[in-house]
Amino acid sequence: MSNFFWDNIFKASSDEIEDIARHWCSSPLFKNIPKRHVRQLAENMHVRHYQAHETVFREGDQGAGTILVLDGEVCIKARNNTLATLESGDFFGEIALAENDKRTADAICTRDSTLVFFLRQDLEEWIETEPRLGAAFLMNLASVLAQRLHQANQLLARGNA
């Protein structure tokens, strides 16, 4: 029997887990990963609620994983330039899954938001237990990173033209 006082405030409810799994399954990171496996991962993901104008992370902070916008809106900024405005179903910070490096931009909630953290440590544990699925995920991650690099290169080329 659950005692509200002792419930883990970072754990999602069943409905929230289903919503998290649905969003991740529709993202390119989990392309061709069976929903039941994504749901199992979602059960261990960390859910956090942010208020409008609250900072998720700042440029230079240590990255720990990627973040899904379950609800709300997050603005990604670098040097006072808005790089992206992300809404429900969008994700960011995926570089931290591949590289143990510092964040390259600021992430600030522009509305009250619910964010889901998929940590590098959780990915590493999953790869140990499900190496084939982990390999598929890493290929998806490489594809996402390549697409983001391609987009950045296009922006830089336009700026230098």
C-alpha positions as CSV (number, residue, x, y, z in Angstrom):
1,M,0.0,0.0,0.0
2,S,1.4,3.4,-1.0
3,N,1.8,6.2,1.5
4,F,1.6,9.6,-0.3
5,F,4.1,11.1,2.1
6,W,6.8,8.5,1.2
7,D,6.0,8.2,-2.5
8,N,9.0,9.0,-4.8
9,I,8.1,12.4,-6.2
10,F,10.4,11.8,-9.3
11,K,8.6,8.6,-10.3
12,A,5.8,8.8,-12.9
13,S,2.3,7.5,-12.6
14,S,1.1,4.7,-14.9
15,D,-0.7,7.2,-17.2
16,E,2.4,9.4,-17.3
17,I,4.6,6.3,-18.1
18,E,2.3,5.5,-21.1
19,D,2.5,9.2,-22.2
20,I,6.3,9.2,-21.9
21,A,6.6,5.9,-23.8
22,R,4.3,7.2,-26.5
23,H,6.3,10.4,-27.0
24,W,9.7,8.6,-27.0
25,C,8.3,6.0,-29.5
26,S,7.4,8.7,-31.9
27,S,10.9,10.3,-31.6
28,P,13.8,9.4,-33.9
29,L,15.8,8.2,-30.9
30,F,13.6,5.2,-30.3
31,K,12.9,4.4,-34.0
32,N,12.4,0.6,-34.4
33,I,12.6,0.0,-30.6
34,P,9.6,-2.0,-29.5
35,K,7.2,0.0,-27.3
36,R,7.3,-2.5,-24.4
37,H,11.1,-1.9,-24.1
38,V,10.6,1.9,-24.3
39,R,7.9,1.6,-21.6
40,Q,10.3,-0.4,-19.3
41,L,12.9,2.4,-19.8
42,A,10.2,5.0,-19.1
43,E,9.4,3.4,-15.7
44,N,12.9,4.4,-14.5
45,M,13.1,7.8,-16.1
46,H,13.1,10.9,-13.9
47,V,10.2,13.3,-14.1
48,R,10.5,16.8,-12.9
49,H,8.1,19.7,-12.9
50,Y,9.4,23.2,-13.7
51,Q,7.8,26.6,-13.3
52,A,7.8,29.2,-16.0
53,H,11.2,31.0,-16.3
54,E,12.9,28.3,-14.3
55,T,16.3,27.2,-15.7
56,V,16.8,23.5,-16.6
57,F,20.5,23.9,-17.2
58,R,23.0,26.6,-18.2
59,E,25.8,26.5,-20.8
60,G,28.8,25.0,-19.1
61,D,26.8,22.8,-16.7
62,Q,27.8,19.1,-16.8
63,G,25.4,17.1,-19.0
64,A,23.9,13.9,-17.7
65,G,21.4,12.9,-20.3
66,T,18.7,13.9,-22.8
67,I,15.4,15.5,-21.8
68,L,11.9,15.0,-23.2
69,V,9.4,17.8,-23.0
70,L,6.3,16.0,-21.8
71,D,4.3,19.1,-21.3
72,G,5.1,22.8,-21.5
73,E,7.7,24.8,-23.4
74,V,11.5,25.1,-23.2
75,C,13.6,27.7,-24.9
76,I,17.2,26.8,-25.9
77,K,19.5,29.8,-25.9
78,A,23.2,30.4,-26.6
79,R,24.7,33.9,-26.1
80,N,21.2,35.5,-25.9
81,N,20.3,34.0,-29.2
82,T,17.2,31.7,-29.3
83,L,18.2,28.5,-31.0
84,A,15.0,26.6,-30.6
85,T,11.6,26.6,-28.8
86,L,10.6,23.1,-27.8
87,E,7.2,21.8,-27.0
88,S,5.5,18.5,-26.0
89,G,7.2,15.5,-27.7
90,D,10.4,17.4,-28.4
91,F,13.7,16.4,-26.8
92,F,17.1,18.1,-26.2
93,G,20.5,17.6,-24.6
94,E,21.1,14.3,-26.5
95,I,24.8,15.1,-26.8
96,A,25.1,14.1,-23.2
97,L,24.1,10.5,-24.0
98,A,27.1,10.2,-26.3
99,E,29.7,12.5,-24.7
100,N,30.4,13.2,-21.0
101,D,30.8,16.9,-21.7
102,K,29.4,20.3,-20.6
103,R,26.1,21.7,-21.9
104,T,26.5,24.0,-25.0
105,A,23.5,26.2,-24.4
106,D,21.0,27.3,-21.8
107,A,17.6,25.6,-21.4
108,I,14.9,27.7,-19.8
109,C,11.2,26.8,-19.3
110,T,9.0,29.5,-20.8
111,R,5.8,28.0,-19.4
112,D,5.2,25.6,-16.5
113,S,6.6,22.3,-17.8
114,T,7.0,18.7,-17.1
115,L,10.3,17.3,-18.3
116,V,11.5,13.7,-18.4
117,F,15.2,12.9,-18.0
118,F,16.8,9.9,-19.7
119,L,20.2,9.7,-18.1
120,R,23.4,8.4,-19.6
121,Q,23.8,6.0,-16.7
122,D,20.4,4.5,-17.5
123,L,21.3,4.1,-21.1
124,E,24.6,2.3,-20.2
125,E,22.7,-0.1,-17.9
126,W,20.1,-0.8,-20.7
127,I,22.9,-1.5,-23.2
128,E,24.4,-4.1,-20.8
129,T,21.0,-5.9,-20.5
130,E,19.8,-5.4,-24.1
131,P,22.8,-5.0,-26.3
132,R,21.0,-5.4,-29.6
133,L,18.4,-2.8,-28.7
134,G,21.1,-0.6,-27.3
135,A,23.1,-0.8,-30.5
136,A,19.9,0.2,-32.5
137,F,19.4,3.1,-30.1
138,L,23.0,4.2,-30.5
139,M,22.6,4.2,-34.3
140,N,19.5,6.3,-33.9
141,L,21.4,8.7,-31.7
142,A,24.2,8.9,-34.2
143,S,21.6,9.8,-36.9
144,V,20.0,12.5,-34.7
145,L,23.4,14.0,-33.9
146,A,24.4,13.9,-37.6
147,Q,21.1,15.7,-38.6
148,R,21.7,18.4,-35.9
149,L,25.3,18.9,-37.2
150,H,24.0,19.2,-40.8
151,Q,21.5,21.8,-39.7
152,A,24.1,23.7,-37.8
153,N,26.4,23.7,-40.8
154,Q,23.7,25.0,-43.0
155,L,23.0,27.9,-40.5
156,L,26.7,28.7,-40.4
157,A,27.0,28.6,-44.2
158,R,24.0,31.1,-44.5
159,G,25.6,33.4,-42.0
160,N,28.9,33.4,-43.9
161,A,27.3,34.0,-47.3
